[in-house]
């Protein structure tokens, strides 16, 4: 699942990939808009296991999705009985020969939904992401009030994502598990 943050400040475009499986979720994968990833953009006290990357557009590209697949998804499902089904948006960045081969080698079955239709075809997007997006808006609003509308830096963005993962998501998934 994706949360597209869009333009924040003058020059920052973020995308956060959030995967959830019942009561578990993967750490965020944050894609910054930039030609390369700078150490200063990665906070030392961010959410544990968060991966960071950069693309010129700030949007997912094939190499970004492949990195997420290899370094976050596959290790997270290593102990789950195979095959595993991965539902995903059929965006062009999610499909390539090497992604398909890697998934086949790891007994991951891919189900591609039509591009840009996840809010219609994935019911968890509506329920789960609405809570996350509402909390995100509130967090951003508080940040701008406290800093007198100071531009949100890339590092500060990652720290705010940490707050969402530490406070909202564990409570929400515990609630769903009952």
Secondary structure, DSSP 8 states (H G I E B T S, - for coil): -EEEEEEETTTEEEEEE--EETTEE---EEEEESSS--GGGS-TTS-TT-EEEEESSSS--HHHHHHHIIIIIHHHTTTS-S-EEEEEE--GGG--HHHHHHHHHTTEEEEEE-TT-HHHH-HHHHHHHHHHHHHHHHHHHHHHHHTTS----HHHHHHHHHHIIIIIIHHHHHHHH-
